């Protein structure tokens, strides 16, 4: 359960940083990194959902 919550929480945090970066409100951030942040957000959310969907720890290896 902790892995699920951690993955989803990190996805929300990463998306918040990406949004501020694109809006020019994130200090020291390069907007060219926004695509990488979006990919990380998707991966973290998918990981959380895979573990929550019954994949357990084994879902982390997919």
trRosetta pair geometry for C-beta under 8 A, 3 or more apart (Angstrom, degrees):
i j d omega theta_ij theta_ji phi_ij phi_ji
1 4 5.6 -51 -154 32 37 114
1 5 6.5 29 154 -12 68 106
2 5 5.9 -57 -147 42 33 107
2 6 5.9 35 155 -22 67 110
3 6 5.6 -54 -142 38 29 113
3 7 6.3 30 159 -20 64 106
3 47 7.9 -96 160 145 98 101
3 48 7.4 -172 133 -113 68 63
3 51 5.1 -107 105 176 115 169
3 57 7.3 136 -12 -95 169 69
3 60 7.5 -78 -175 -67 145 120
4 7 6.1 -59 -151 35 25 108
4 8 6.4 12 159 -8 62 111
4 48 4.9 95 -155 -160 54 80
4 49 8.0 94 -141 -69 92 23
4 51 5.0 -147 -76 93 81 114
4 52 4.4 93 -127 -66 131 94
5 8 6.0 -62 -145 44 29 105
5 9 5.8 29 159 -20 67 112
5 48 7.5 129 -39 -139 10 118
6 9 5.8 -57 -141 39 26 109
6 10 6.2 23 161 -16 63 109
6 48 7.5 -168 71 -96 54 105
7 10 6.0 -59 -147 39 25 107
7 11 6.4 29 153 -23 62 107
7 44 5.0 -178 -168 -179 75 74
7 45 7.0 152 147 -94 97 20
7 47 4.5 -142 -139 92 143 100
7 48 3.1 -171 92 -63 120 93
7 49 8.0 -122 110 -7 135 53
7 51 6.8 137 7 23 147 129
8 11 5.5 -51 -149 32 33 116
8 12 6.7 33 154 -18 64 102
8 44 7.4 163 -82 141 22 94
8 45 6.4 65 -112 -118 63 63
8 48 4.1 147 -47 -177 79 170
8 49 7.8 97 -77 -47 102 69
9 12 5.8 -54 -153 34 33 110
9 13 6.5 31 150 -17 66 106
10 13 5.5 -53 -145 39 35 112
10 14 6.1 37 156 -21 68 106
10 44 4.9 -119 94 -161 104 148
11 14 5.8 -54 -144 37 28 111
11 15 6.3 28 156 -18 63 107
11 41 5.1 96 -155 -158 76 66
11 42 7.9 111 -137 -55 114 12
11 44 3.9 -173 -71 97 87 114
11 45 4.1 99 -130 -59 161 81
11 48 6.7 -101 -10 2 131 136
12 15 5.9 -55 -147 37 29 110
12 16 6.4 33 152 -22 63 106
13 16 5.7 -56 -152 33 31 114
13 17 6.6 30 152 -17 65 104
14 17 5.8 -53 -151 35 33 111
14 18 6.4 34 151 -20 66 106
14 37 5.7 -175 175 -169 95 88
14 40 5.3 -128 -166 105 153 108
14 41 4.5 -164 100 -82 119 82
14 44 6.4 130 14 20 143 148
15 18 5.5 -52 -146 36 34 114
15 19 6.3 37 154 -22 66 103
15 37 7.8 147 -95 149 35 103
15 38 7.9 65 -109 -111 74 57
15 41 4.7 88 -66 -128 84 142
16 19 5.8 -51 -147 33 30 111
16 20 6.5 26 155 -13 63 106
17 20 5.9 -58 -150 40 31 108
17 21 6.2 35 151 -24 65 107
17 26 6.2 77 -164 -110 68 145
17 29 7.4 174 174 -102 92 151
17 37 6.4 -131 93 -151 101 142
18 21 5.5 -54 -148 34 31 115
18 22 6.4 27 157 -15 65 105
18 34 5.4 106 -155 -143 91 77
18 37 4.0 174 -86 118 109 135
18 38 6.0 117 -146 -63 159 68
18 41 6.6 -68 -7 -38 145 136
19 22 6.0 -56 -149 38 29 107
19 23 6.3 19 154 -11 64 112
20 23 5.7 -63 -144 45 31 107
20 25 4.4 -91 -161 78 84 98
20 26 4.0 106 117 -54 104 95
20 29 7.4 101 105 27 90 156
21 24 7.8 39 176 -68 29 24
21 25 7.8 -89 -57 53 19 63
21 26 4.3 -32 -78 30 61 140
21 29 4.2 -100 -116 131 100 144
21 30 7.7 2 -161 71 119 28
21 31 5.9 159 155 -103 93 59
21 33 6.8 -84 -176 73 157 96
21 34 5.5 -173 102 -85 126 93
21 37 6.9 128 30 9 150 162
22 31 6.3 97 -105 -135 49 100
22 34 5.4 76 -69 -114 95 145
23 26 7.8 100 58 -11 81 83
24 31 7.7 -25 -80 -69 68 120
26 29 3.8 12 107 10 117 139
29 33 6.6 -111 -173 51 86 127
30 33 5.0 91 77 -9 88 105
31 34 5.5 -9 -172 -22 59 117
32 35 7.7 -35 175 15 48 99
33 36 5.3 -56 -166 43 65 114
33 37 5.9 68 137 -26 83 103
34 37 5.5 -56 -148 37 34 113
34 38 6.4 38 153 -23 67 102
35 38 5.6 -50 -151 32 33 112
35 39 6.6 33 151 -18 64 103
36 39 5.6 -52 -150 35 35 111
36 40 6.4 35 151 -18 66 105
37 40 5.6 -53 -147 37 34 112
37 41 6.3 41 151 -24 65 103
38 41 5.6 -49 -149 32 32 116
38 42 6.5 32 153 -17 63 104
39 42 5.8 -53 -150 36 32 111
39 43 6.3 31 153 -19 65 108
40 43 5.7 -55 -145 38 32 111
40 44 6.2 30 158 -18 66 107
41 44 6.0 -58 -148 37 26 108
41 45 6.3 22 157 -14 63 110
42 45 5.9 -60 -147 39 28 108
42 46 6.1 27 156 -18 66 110
43 46 5.8 -56 -145 39 28 111
43 47 6.3 33 155 -23 63 106
44 47 5.6 -52 -147 33 30 114
44 48 6.5 30 155 -17 63 105
45 48 5.8 -55 -150 37 31 111
45 49 6.3 25 155 -13 65 109
46 49 5.8 -59 -144 42 30 108
46 50 6.0 34 156 -24 67 107
47 50 5.8 -54 -144 34 28 111
47 51 6.5 23 159 -14 63 106
47 59 7.1 141 -154 127 59 104
47 60 6.6 45 -151 -111 106 67
48 51 6.1 -59 -149 38 28 106
48 52 6.1 23 155 -15 65 113
49 52 5.5 -57 -141 43 32 111
49 53 5.9 36 157 -26 67 109
50 53 5.7 -54 -144 34 27 113
50 55 4.6 -23 160 29 80 150
50 59 3.8 171 136 -180 107 132
50 60 7.9 159 95 -63 125 40
50 62 6.5 -139 -167 44 158 136
51 55 5.6 -85 -98 68 33 96
51 56 6.4 49 -147 -133 72 8
51 57 7.3 39 -125 -76 106 31
51 59 4.9 -160 -76 63 57 137
51 60 7.0 29 -75 -53 109 81
53 59 7.4 122 57 -100 93 153
55 58 5.8 -124 170 77 77 83
55 59 2.7 80 121 -64 132 118
55 62 7.4 -56 -168 -11 149 133
56 59 6.2 141 61 -4 38 97
57 60 5.8 -33 -174 7 54 116
58 61 6.1 -51 -171 26 50 111
58 62 8.0 61 140 -34 67 94
59 62 5.8 -37 -165 5 51 118
